[in-house]
Amino acid sequence: MTRLTDDELLTTGQAAALLNMQSSTLRNWKYLDVKDDGHRGPKATKVGRLVRYRLSDIEAWIAEQNS
């Protein structure tokens, strides 16, 4: 497996695989967060029309879950 840098942008599928969950779960969390300003999942970044997840944001979200 290739080592990821902290600022590497991951697709929804890659982020879901890293978190061992379904891509649809991340998509639902992102949709619901936009609707009610929640914090269900890691912060998503828009690149044009594409949704990407920074590895550092995923790691920060995981750390928040353990607090």
N, C-alpha and C positions, 0 to 999 in steps of 0.2 A: 504494500500500500504506500502511496506517495504521502510524504509529510506535508501537512497543510500549514501555511503561514497564517498568523492571526488576522490579517486583513484580507485573506482570500474570500472571494464571493462564491457562495455555494447556491446551486439551484434548490428549489423546494424539495425535489427528490433526493438530492445529496444530503441536505440538512435533515430530512426525515430519516434517511438511512443511518446517519450519524447518531441520531437520537433513538433509533430503533422503534420508529412509529410510522404510521401511514402518512403519505403526502397530504391526503385529504384532511387529516387532523390539523396540520399546520395551516392549510388554506382556510379551514373553518375558524381557527383561532385568529388568524389575521383579519378575516372578515368581521368577526365579532368584536375585536379590539377597535377597529375603525368605527363601528357602530356605537360603542359605549365607552370608549377610551380605557379599555381594560388592559390587563397585562397577562394574558393567558399563555403566550408563547414568546419565543425570542423575537427581538426587534427585526422587522423585515425592512429591507432597503429597496427602493424602486430605482431601476436603471432603465430609463425610458419607459417602455411598457412592461419590462421584465421585473419580476420579484426575485430578490436575492437575499441571502442571509450571510452576514459576516461571521466567521468562526469566533471572533472575540465576543460578539453579541450572544452567540449560542452559549459560550462558556460563562458569560456573565449571568445569563438567565438560569443556567444550571446552578450557579453559586447562590443565586437568590432563593432557589427552591430548597436549598439545604440550610437556610438561615432560620 
